Amino acid sequence: MNEGLPPGPVCMPTLASIEAVLKPETHNFHLFLCTPRFDRLS
């Protein structure tokens, strides 16, 4: 149909990815993210 494209959806998450979001691991890590201007933190 469209030459060069895969037969299935593009960028479809795997089952393992979906399960990881639904059942995240418990750990003691903290993630800090800041903008280049350092005007906010998430």
N, C-alpha and C positions, 0 to 999 in steps of 0.2 A: 504494500500500500504506500508507505512513505519510505523510500530507500534510505538506508543508513540509520533508521530509528529502531530501537528494540521492539519486540512484539508486545511487551507488557508496559505498564505504567512507568514513567520516568521518576526517579527519586521517591519511590515507595519505601517507607521504613520497613525494616525487617521485624519479624515477630519478637526477636530478642530485644530490639530497640523499644518496642511498645511495652513489653513486659518490664524493662528496666525503668521506664517512666512510671508505670503503675505500682511497682514494688521496688522503690529505691533502697540501696544499701545503707545501713546505719554505720556511721564512722565519725571520727572527731576532727575532720578537716573543715576548714573555713575558707570560703572563696571571697576575695575582695576584687571588685572591678571599679575602675575609675575612668573618667573621660580624659582625653588629652589635656583639657584645660583644668582638670582637677576640680570641677565645679559641682560634682555630685558623686555619690557612692551608691552602689547597689549591694 
